[in-house]
Amino acid sequence: MKRFHLLPGLVFALFIPCLQAQEQKAPFDMSQAKSSELGLPSPMDKLLGLDAALGGKSVAWAGIYKEIARNADLSSLKDETNICLALGVRIADGIVAVKAQDANALNDCATDIEALAKKLKMSDTQLERAKKTRALANKGQWTLVFWEMGCLQVDIVHSLNEQGNEKRRTLIIASGWLQGVHYAMHVINSRYTPALSNLLREPMLVKAMMAEMKSLPAATRANARVVKLDAALTELYGIVNIPLDGSISKEKVAQANKLAQELAEEFVL
């Protein structure tokens, strides 16, 4: 087999431009840094974290889903703000249904997500992934289901941004996070250890959501459910704002779990 060698001069010639590029690179200007927009937080990281932390004591996610998830009352959800809050909750439910690999649960979630998104004037084309997600779940192709579910979330947020309705996006993100962390709190509350409670630590995310909520239009902030969500985020921030190696007391976990349960159940009605 022939081997090819670069001549020393050629190696030097290739190396010089790299050095020059490094020397010419402008220093990082902190004043130009910008925060990226919040994306839809997925509860999957917490679900996987709990599985890993509990080791052999696996979580029966299908059973947890049945305890927590509620179908949306589509006939009563007419106000745009309330529709957004319900949509966030059902998106989080959908992720848990994927983790549980429960096709019937995911079908229910996808149906609600599609119906709620249509109430927000999203087109059938924009919601094509909801149909694909259901079809893949019914075939048991869960890796593809997880991919399509994530893409569906992105499509929904992009669609809302394109329509100039960023306020909807904030509500969906906040209510989706609330329901997602509710699943984790539910498990941690029933199998409490200080180490497990540390999985709930995420003060920066909650602080960012609180800031976005404050930028909502006055009419939206006056909505009774938004008022409750805003207050809940403030209360939850005080609970999850712990040191990197800190823990949350069992009483605080139970308090947070009850708060998340009450709001998430109200949001889908």
N, C-alpha and C positions, 0 to 999 in steps of 0.2 A: 504494500500500500504506500503510495507516495505521500510524503508529508510536506506541507508548505510552511515556509518560515517567512516572517516579515523581516525585512532588512532593518538594522538598527536605526538608520536614518529615517526610514518610513515610520517606524514606531514613534520617534521623536517628533516628526512632522504631524502625526495624528494627535499627539499628546499636547502640543503647544496650544492649538485652538481651544482645548478644554480648559487649560489654565487661563487663557485670555478671557474666556467666557465667564469664569468664576471671578476674575478681577474686575470685569466690566459690570457684573451684576449689581444692580442698585441695592443699597441696604434696605432692610424692612422698615417701612414707615408706619409706626403704630397708629398715627393719627388717621391713616387711610383705611384702617381695619374696619370691617362692617360685620355685624351679626347676621348670620343667615336666617332665613325664615324658619319658623318651627314646622317640622313635618309631622305627619300623623304618628304619634308614638305607638309602637306595637307592644302588647303585653307578652309577646313570645319570649323576650329576653328573660323576663321574670319567671315564666313558666319553666323554661329550660334551667334557669338558676335554681329553682326549687327542686326540680328533678335531680340535679347534680348534688345539691346540698343534702337531700334526704337519702341519697344512695339507694339502698335496697328497699327503703320504705316508699315505694313508688306512689305517685298520686293518680287516682282514678279520675282523669280529667273529664271523662264523659259524665260521670256522676256529679262532679262539681258543676259542670255546665247546667245540668238539669236542676240543680239546687238554686242557681243564681239567675240564669237567663230567663227573660220574659219576652214573648212576642210583642211587637209594637201594635198599639191600637190605631190602625191606619185611618179609621173613620173619624176619630176625635182629633187627630193631629193635623191642624189646618194652618195655624200660625207659623210663619216661616222660621222664626226663632226656635219654636218648640220642635219643629221638624228637624232642624239641624242638631239639636241636642239628642233627639232620639236616634238619628242616623249615626252619631258618634258612638253611642252605646251599642248599637247593633253591629257596627264594624268590629268593635272589640269582641263582642260575642262570637262573631264569625271567625276571628283568629283562634279563639279557644276551641271552637268546633273543629277547626283544622287540626289543632294539637291533639284533640280527643279522637280524631279520625272518625267522626260521627257524621255520616252522609245526611241523615235525616235532619240533624241539628243545623248543618251547613245549608241545606235546602231552605229551611225556615229563615235563616239569617239572610241568605242571598235574596229571597223573595222580599223580605222587609227592606233591605238595602236598596233594591231596585225600585220598589214602590215609593220609598221616601225620597230617593234621588229624583224620581220623575216629578214629584211634587215641587222640587226645586228647579224644574224645567230642564233637566238633563235629557238628552235625546236617547233613543234606542241604540244608536250607534255608539254613543259614549258609554253605554252600559252593557255593551256586548260581552265584556269579561264576566259579568255576573252570570250570564247563561252558560258561558264556557266553564266557569268555576263549578256550577252545579253538575254539569255533564261529566267533568273529570272526577268529582267526588263520587258520583254514582258508579264510576268505573274503578274506584279505589286507587286512583293515581294521585296520591297525596303530595308527593314532591311537586308535581305540576300545579296542584291545587294551591299550595302555599305560594308559589310564584305568581299565579294569576290573582290570588287574593291581594297580594301586595301591590300588583300593578293596578288593580281596581281601585285601591285606596288612592294611589297617585293620580289616576285618571280623574277621580272625583274632585280632588283638591285642585288640580290644574283647571278643570272645567269651571269651578267656582271662581278661581282667580281671573280667568279669561273674561268672565261675565262681570267683573268688577265688584264682586260681592265677597271681599276678603273677610267681612265680619262673619259670614257663614263658616268660613274655614276655621276661625278662632274658636267658635262654639263647638264644632265637630271635634277639633283636637282636644279641647278641654274635657268634654263629656266622654270622649273615647278613652282618654287617659284615666279618668275617674273609674270607669267600668273595668278597665284593664287592671288597675291596681287593686280594685275590689276583689278580683279573683285571687290575687296574691295574698291580700290581707286575710281573706277567708281561710286559706290553707294555713298561713302562718299563725292565725288566731287559734286554730284547732290543734296545731302541732308546735306550739310556741317553744322557741329557744332564743336567747339573745342573738346568737349568730344568724339565725334565720331572719330575725327582724331587721338586720342590717341590709337585707335585699331591698327594703323599702326606701332606702336612702337615695334621694335625688332632688336636693333643694334647688339646684340651678334650673332644672326643667320647670318645677312648680313656680319658681320666681318669674321665669320667662312667660309662663301662661298667665300669671297674675298681671303682668305688665300689659300683655296683649288684651286682656279683658278690660282693662282700664281705658284702652283706646277705642273701644266700641262706641257706636253712636249712643247718645243719651236715651233714645227711645228703646234701643235694644237692652241697655243696662237696666232699664226700668222694668223689664219683663220679670215677673215673679220668680220664674225658674232660674233666670240669669242671676238675680239677686242672691238666691240660695247657693248657686254654684260659686259665685264670687266669694261669698262668706266661707264656703267649704274649702276653697283653695287656700284662703288665708289660714284657716284652722289646720289644714293638713300640712301646710308649709312649716308650721311650728312643730309638727310631729316628725316629719321626715328630715328636718334640718338638723342632722346629727353629725358628729365628727366622722372621719373616714373609717375609723375602726370602732365606732360607737354602736349603740343598740337602742331599741325602743322598748319601753316596758310593755308587758302583756296587756295592762289596762289601757294604754294608749293605742295599741294595735286594735283592741276590741272596740274602742271608741271610734277610731278611724273607719273600721270595717262597717260599723253600724251606720255611720254618716254616709259612706259611699253607697251602701245598699239602699238606704231610703231615697237618696237622690236618683240613682240609676233606675230604680223601679218607677219613680214618679215621672222620669223623663220619657219613658216609652208609652205613657198613658195619655 
